[in-house]
Amino acid sequence: MDAKSLFTSTEVLSGFGLIAVGISAQALGIHDIFAVAMAPFGVGLILSDMLSKVARATRDRVKVRIPRDND
């Protein structure tokens, strides 16, 4: 996974936006449940995208050997 694909992903950019808005809301003193939940949701969005890309790359890279019986 390279940095270019990481920063061009819609989920990652949305996650960074949610983190920024959530931290800004907390700094401004807005403590409702929506403002408190934005930053953790943004982190979760970024992690889910990154983990799915890592899993896909790993799956493509792993070769499964199937033994064949020559009966």
ZIDARA-V38858 format. One record per pair of residues at least 24 apart in sequence whose C-alpha atoms are under 10 Angstrom apart, sorted by the first residue. I is the first residue (numbers start at 1). J is the second residue. If there is no record, write none. Layout:
[[I & J] [I & J]]
//
This chain:
[[1 & 50] [1 & 53] [1 & 54] [1 & 57] [5 & 53] [6 & 46] [6 & 49] [6 & 50] [6 & 53] [9 & 46] [9 & 49] [9 & 50] [10 & 45] [10 & 46] [10 & 49] [11 & 42] [11 & 44] [11 & 45] [11 & 46] [11 & 47] [11 & 48] [11 & 49] [11 & 50] [12 & 42] [12 & 43] [12 & 44] [12 & 45] [12 & 46] [12 & 47] [12 & 48] [12 & 49] [12 & 50] [13 & 42] [13 & 45] [13 & 46] [14 & 42] [14 & 43] [14 & 45] [14 & 46] [15 & 39] [15 & 40] [15 & 41] [15 & 42] [15 & 43] [15 & 44] [15 & 45] [15 & 46] [15 & 47] [15 & 49] [16 & 42] [16 & 43] [16 & 45] [16 & 46] [17 & 42] [18 & 42] [18 & 43] [18 & 45] [19 & 43]]
//
